[in-house]
Amino acid sequence: MAVAPFREIERSYFDLRWHLDPVGATQAGLKTYDDRYGRFSPSALAPHLAALKSIAAALEETTADQLDDEIDRTALLNEIRVTLRRFERERPQAKNPGFWLSHLLGGVHFLLGRRDRTPEERAASLVGRLEDVPRLLDDARATLVEPVRVFVETALRVNEGGLSLVREVGAGLGERVAAAADAAAAAMAAFEHDLERWLEGASDQFALGEEDFNFHLHYEHALRDTAPELWRYGLHLKEEVEADLETRAARLDRDGAGARLRGLARPSADPRRRTRRGADAGIHAPCHPVRGLRPPRCLLARPRRLVLRHPTRSGATAERSGARAA
């Protein structure tokens, strides 16, 4: 089967991506989708995810002659894998109301922040997006079938701040924008009641889990390390910081500076006996002992050596990392 060249597949991917996420298109500088929001209900997502799988299959079949193209091909494949994993397995659209509110408010914020639109273009796009808010939130109500408590609590605070933003937008950009902003604000106020209702039966299962955490480390952040290795690295970093602090404390005590520091921290029993000596200025005084400390050495100079310092312990912390990794 003939496969299209990589750059053609790449263009197809971005056409699909901006159609799925018009807010991302605005953020990237495209004007085509400025007046609409994305659709993330099951029926709307299904054809987009099927198309993403087709593009991923084509990317795996095609070849890249240049090293730069091969790097781009791999990065694009990883991006598609993360997107599919997110919508099919992690499903923030079904669990996290903040996913919807972030899309809603991002669509307004990015339009207001763009300086490459004329005032007329910006106003027309704002009208289109604000008029689309009620429909977007209707999709959210139908799709959020597994709300998670911590996400709902966060969304309540986000919605409150978002209402202020929408009302401010409607105050100074003309009658059409004001009317659209009023309708959007009313929809968001009604959505707040849904958030409060979801709190009653919301799930507490918010953790991602070690397998999905490792997936994101590899495909989204291009890290070969897994959760247990990062856990070991964190422990080694903590031990090094503690050892460095102990060394500095011992040196201060040996020089007598520790006692002076403790004396500075202890208030005088008689305020009338306090004087305006340099020490009373705290650490800002030129004579303060802290001024004599040398800058700490960089703790992150060789992180991989820290991780691999004790290779014989490579599996020792695997059982401890599951809950913490998430």
C-alpha positions in Angstrom: 0.0 0.0 0.0 1.3 3.4 -1.0 2.0 5.7 2.0 2.0 9.5 1.7 5.2 11.4 2.5 5.8 12.4 6.1 5.1 16.1 5.6 1.7 15.4 4.0 0.7 13.2 7.0 1.9 15.9 9.3 -0.4 18.5 7.6 -3.3 16.1 7.9 -2.6 15.7 11.6 -2.6 19.4 12.3 -5.8 19.9 10.3 -7.4 17.2 12.5 -5.9 18.6 15.7 -7.2 22.2 15.2 -10.6 20.9 14.3 -10.6 18.9 17.6 -9.2 21.7 19.6 -10.0 25.2 18.2 -8.7 26.8 21.3 -5.3 25.3 20.7 -5.5 26.7 17.2 -6.1 30.2 18.5 -3.2 29.8 20.9 -1.0 28.7 18.0 -1.9 31.8 16.0 -4.5 30.4 13.5 -7.7 32.4 12.9 -9.8 29.8 11.2 -11.4 28.4 14.3 -11.5 31.5 16.5 -15.3 31.6 16.8 -15.9 28.0 18.1 -15.1 25.5 20.8 -14.1 21.9 20.6 -16.5 19.0 21.1 -15.6 16.3 23.5 -18.8 14.2 23.9 -18.5 10.5 23.1 -20.2 10.9 19.7 -18.1 13.9 18.8 -14.8 12.4 19.9 -15.3 9.0 18.2 -14.5 10.1 14.6 -11.6 12.3 15.7 -10.0 9.4 17.6 -10.5 7.0 14.7 -8.8 9.5 12.4 -5.9 9.9 14.8 -5.4 6.1 14.8 -5.3 6.2 11.0 -2.7 8.9 11.0 -0.6 7.0 13.5 -0.7 3.9 11.4 0.4 6.0 8.3 3.2 7.6 10.4 4.5 4.1 11.4 4.5 3.0 7.7 6.2 6.1 6.2 9.9 6.7 6.2 11.9 9.9 6.7 15.1 10.5 4.8 16.5 13.2 7.0 17.3 12.9 10.7 15.3 16.0 11.5 12.2 14.5 9.8 12.7 11.2 11.7 12.8 13.1 15.0 9.7 15.0 14.0 8.0 11.8 13.0 8.8 10.1 16.4 7.6 13.2 18.3 4.3 13.3 16.3 3.7 9.6 16.9 4.3 10.1 20.6 1.9 13.1 20.7 -0.8 11.0 19.1 -0.3 8.1 21.5 -0.6 10.5 24.4 -3.8 12.1 23.0 -5.4 8.7 22.4 -4.4 7.5 25.9 -5.8 10.6 27.5 -9.2 10.5 25.9 -9.7 6.7 25.8 -8.2 5.6 29.1 -7.7 8.5 31.4 -10.9 10.3 30.2 -10.7 13.7 31.8 -13.8 14.7 29.7 -15.8 12.2 31.8 -14.1 12.9 35.2 -12.9 16.4 35.4 -15.2 19.4 35.1 -12.0 21.6 35.1 -11.2 20.1 31.7 -14.3 21.7 30.2 -13.9 25.0 32.1 -10.2 25.3 31.1 -11.2 24.9 27.4 -14.0 27.5 27.9 -11.9 30.1 29.6 -8.8 29.4 27.5 -10.8 30.2 24.4 -11.7 33.7 25.8 -8.2 34.3 27.3 -6.2 33.5 24.2 -8.5 35.6 22.0 -8.1 38.6 24.3 -4.3 38.1 24.4 -3.7 37.9 20.7 -2.2 41.1 19.1 -2.4 39.8 15.5 -6.3 40.3 15.3 -8.0 43.5 14.5 -10.5 44.7 17.1 -13.3 43.8 14.7 -12.0 40.3 14.3 -11.5 39.8 18.0 -15.1 41.0 18.7 -16.6 38.8 16.1 -14.7 35.7 17.4 -15.6 36.5 21.0 -19.3 36.7 20.0 -19.1 33.3 18.3 -17.3 31.6 21.3 -19.5 33.2 24.0 -22.6 32.2 22.1 -21.2 28.6 22.0 -20.7 28.4 25.8 -24.3 27.1 26.6 -23.9 24.3 24.1 -20.4 23.5 25.4 -21.6 23.2 29.0 -24.6 21.0 27.8 -22.0 18.6 26.3 -20.1 18.7 29.6 -23.2 17.8 31.6 -23.9 14.8 29.4 -20.3 13.6 29.3 -19.3 14.0 33.0 -20.5 10.7 34.1 -17.7 9.9 36.6 -16.9 13.2 38.4 -14.0 13.1 40.9 -14.4 15.1 44.1 -11.1 16.9 44.1 -11.6 17.9 40.5 -15.2 19.1 41.2 -14.0 21.2 44.1 -11.3 22.8 42.0 -13.8 23.4 39.2 -16.1 25.3 41.6 -13.3 27.8 42.3 -12.4 28.0 38.6 -16.0 28.7 37.6 -16.3 31.5 40.1 -13.2 33.3 38.7 -14.3 32.5 35.2 -17.6 34.2 35.7 -15.8 37.4 36.7 -13.7 37.2 33.5 -16.7 36.7 31.2 -18.7 39.5 32.8 -15.7 41.9 32.5 -15.4 40.9 28.8 -19.0 41.8 28.2 -18.6 45.2 29.9 -16.5 47.0 27.3 -16.6 45.4 23.8 -20.0 46.5 22.4 -23.6 45.3 22.6 -23.2 42.0 20.7 -20.3 40.9 22.9 -22.2 42.1 26.0 -25.3 40.1 25.0 -23.3 37.0 24.3 -21.4 37.4 27.6 -24.6 37.6 29.5 -25.8 34.4 28.0 -22.5 32.7 28.7 -22.5 33.9 32.3 -26.0 32.6 32.8 -24.9 29.2 31.5 -21.9 29.2 33.8 -24.0 30.1 36.8 -26.3 27.2 36.0 -23.3 24.9 35.6 -22.3 25.9 39.2 -25.4 24.1 40.5 -24.4 21.0 38.6 -21.0 21.1 40.2 -22.5 21.4 43.7 -24.8 18.5 42.9 -21.9 16.3 41.7 -20.1 16.8 44.9 -22.6 14.7 46.7 -21.8 11.5 44.8 -18.3 12.3 43.4 -15.6 9.6 43.4 -12.4 9.9 45.4 -10.4 7.9 42.8 -8.2 10.7 41.3 -4.8 9.0 41.1 -3.4 8.3 37.7 -1.6 5.0 38.7 2.0 3.9 38.1 1.5 2.4 34.7 -0.1 5.6 33.2 2.5 7.7 35.0 5.3 5.8 33.4 3.6 6.1 30.0 3.6 9.9 30.3 7.2 9.9 31.4 8.2 8.0 28.3 5.9 9.3 25.5 5.1 12.8 26.7 8.4 13.8 28.4 10.8 11.5 26.6 12.3 10.1 29.8 13.5 6.5 30.1 13.3 6.7 33.9 10.3 5.1 35.5 8.5 5.9 38.8 10.8 3.8 41.0 13.9 5.4 39.6 12.5 8.9 40.1 11.5 7.9 43.6 15.1 6.8 44.3 16.4 10.0 42.8 14.2 12.0 45.1 15.4 10.1 48.1 19.0 10.6 47.2 18.4 14.3 46.7 16.7 14.6 50.0 19.6 12.8 51.7 22.2 15.1 50.1 20.3 18.2 51.1 20.0 17.0 54.7 23.7 16.1 54.8 24.6 19.6 53.4 22.5 21.3 56.0 24.1 19.2 58.8 27.6 20.1 57.6 26.7 23.8 57.5 25.1 23.6 61.0 28.2 21.9 62.4 30.5 24.6 60.9 28.3 27.4 62.4 28.5 25.8 65.8 32.2 25.2 65.5 32.7 28.9 64.7 30.4 30.1 67.4 28.1 31.6 64.8 25.3 29.1 65.7 25.1 30.6 69.2 25.0 34.1 67.8 22.2 33.1 65.4 20.2 31.5 68.2 20.7 34.7 70.2 19.4 36.8 67.4 16.3 34.7 67.2 15.6 35.0 70.9 13.9 38.3 71.9 15.4 40.3 74.7 13.6 40.0 78.1 13.7 43.8 78.5 12.8 45.7 75.4 14.3 48.9 76.9 17.8 47.2 76.8 17.6 46.6 73.0 20.0 48.7 71.0 20.3 49.5 67.3 23.5 47.6 66.7 24.1 46.0 63.3 23.0 42.5 64.5 19.5 43.9 65.1 19.1 44.3 61.3 18.9 40.5 61.0 20.4 38.8 58.0 20.5 42.1 56.1 23.3 43.4 58.5 26.8 43.3 56.9 28.2 41.6 59.9 25.6 38.8 60.0 27.3 35.3 60.0 25.1 34.1 57.2 26.9 36.6 54.9 30.0 34.5 55.3 28.5 31.3 54.0 29.7 30.1 50.6 27.1 29.5 47.9 25.8 25.9 48.0 27.1 23.6 45.2 24.6 22.6 42.5 22.6 19.7 43.7 21.3 18.9 40.2 24.6 18.9 38.4 24.6 15.1 37.8 21.1 13.8 38.4 21.7 10.5 36.5 24.6 9.7 38.8 22.4 10.2 41.8 19.8 7.9 40.3 22.3 5.2 39.4 24.5 5.5 42.5 23.1 2.2 44.0 22.2 0.0 41.0 21.8 -3.0 43.2 18.7 -1.4 44.8 17.0 -1.0 41.4 13.9 -3.0 42.5 13.9 -2.2 46.1 11.5 0.6 46.0 9.1 -0.6 43.3 6.5 -1.7 45.9 6.7 1.7 47.6 6.3 3.8 44.4 2.8 2.9 43.3 0.7 5.3 45.2 3.3 8.0 45.4 4.0 7.9 41.7 0.5 8.9 40.9 
